[in-house]
Amino acid sequence: MSILSIFKGEKPKPLWRFKTQAPSVIIWKLLISPDGILAGEERDTESKTASLFSLDVASGKVLWRDVVIDEAWWFNSERATSDNIFIQKFRKPDMPEPKGIIALDIYSGKLRWEQPDVSMLFEHDGKVYAQREALGRKEFFAIDSISGEVLEAYGSERDNILAMQSTVVDADLHSVYSMPITPDDEIFSSIGNVLTDILDVNELRGTIDFAEYGKYIIFSYHERIANDPQALLGNLLRNHLKILDTEKGEIIYSDEPNAETPYPVPENFFIHRGVLIYVKEKREIVGVALVDSR
């Protein structure tokens, strides 16, 4: 069933949900592939362990989950491509200097390859460009993204690699990302007028993030919790996410990604192939199907 066939005049609604399996586990980082595979990290803040997962955005089907690597905590999901998720490890567990690349098959979670001595610079045209520290200087390499084979060694030709990197356009043609606006922006008053019935601008904290998709405008903003003395004392904020149907002129979907948060969390949603994706209370990913009227 396609996303569009769900609607037939109905309002946007959650198409799928992905929840962590324990209270101490949070969604940490998300990556989207060009083909609509959402990959991310689940991190247990108590045990300091982490695992990886991926799911199909169109259906919400979990492709794999609970995949671990040989480093329990100190790693970073770097990039998702049509084939792989690239994981960057670090030279020492508690130091941010990168060293070691792992490539996982994005559809199965299985290890494709590992290069323990290099750090990832960028990926382009089926190759991973990487560097290695060698006796006080950097050496550069091109690695096949599927096999992990070193295809080219460039020595210390840094300028050539940087010139190549500058020409690589990281364009995500199927995703729409939010744009933050502040009271100093010209468009702020127009956005404020749209939300005037539901938002007291005086209680707004941080930016209003919004994105347009077809006839919809999606807003995310944080306001001070003014009706609870304890929350007011702690300067706690509530995060709202709303979808405005510009043809009807009304809000047709509303949620609270964070009921209480001590600080604004900007850029906390995006849209991929007609599915609005956001994280709720750090422990749940929600995919909301939108009508594409463009």
Summary of the structure (lengths in Angstrom):
residues: 294
radius of gyration: 21.4
end to end distance: 20.2
largest distance: 65.0
contacts: 886
relative contact order: 0.15
helix: 10%
strand: 54%
